[in-house]
Amino acid sequence: MPGRAAILMIRVSRTVKMSRKFKDQSNQITAGDYLRKRLLYIIFAGLFIILHIESFGQKQKPKNDSWYDDKLLHFGFSLGMNLMDFNITPSKMPLPSDAGKYLNPEVSILNPGINIQIVTNLRPAKYLDFRFLPGVSFGQRNIRFYTIVKTEDGDLYESIYNDKQRVESSYLEFPFLLKYKGDRLNNIRPYVIGGLNYRYDLAGKKEYDDERPVYIRLKRSDLYYEAGAGLDFYLPYFKFSIELKMSNGLRDVMVHDPAPGFPEYANAIEKMRSQIWIIAFHFE
């Protein structure tokens, strides 16, 4: 019995330590992190369906005519939704008013935006397409700044410093993508897609707006690499596609020129890259 009691005390002690550790880590979990994980799960589920779609059955059904898909060049349009995000690297620079504190920025809310594009599809080979989809997209990110205080014991405490930094973007998009298609199963065909996308932000400002309390500015141009997967559905008169795609910016889009009177916001960010999740519906 004494031995069992000692083992039980050790387990309880480990549980308390682990709960404290997870409690500290849970303070760092945000709505953006949660939604990013949900989207990753959706991507993995979609890839699983694409990779296994041919095993759903080999029974042949009448196929709709795909003359539009067999042409060397065809056109269409695309409508979609996006979630714009930032990958932020904090600088942990001390606040001018208190050297024992610094600001930690993070995207707190992912708001849905819209995409509108024109589809130009070149078919050089049976399973390969080159695609150019110029268009526009609209969205926004809400950046929340936390004050981080480190105590003498090494514990970190955070409180909200400012949660009203809303950064809006209106992009002109020029994506060049490579689409690799699988074998057609009845009226469905899976594919993967990837490439580069040049975006120009029309909402980027050269100067800070005195009428709006937003102390972050973005560079207007950025180059993104994109990767995703989708399904083509062959309907009687056109082809309908559902596509899920991730787009990551390659450059630091933060303008590191501080806002007059509010230098702590720009100084709190060492590097900030754009990231966009897109679900698109193509009509060709």
Secondary structure, DSSP 8 states (H G I E B T S, - for coil): -HHHHHHHHHHHHHHHHHHHHHHHHHTT--HHHHHHHHHHHHHHHHHHHHHHGGGG----------HHHHSSEEEEEEEEEEEEEEEEEE---EETTEEEEEEEEEEEEE-EEEEEEEEEEEEEETTEEEEE--EEEEEEEEEEEEEEEE-TTS-EEEEEEEEEEEEEEEEEEEEEEEEEE---BTTEEEEEEEEEEEEEETT--SS--TTS-----B-SEEEEEEEEEEEEEE-SSSEEEEEEEEEEE-S--B----BTTBHHHHHTEEEEEEEEEEEEEEE-
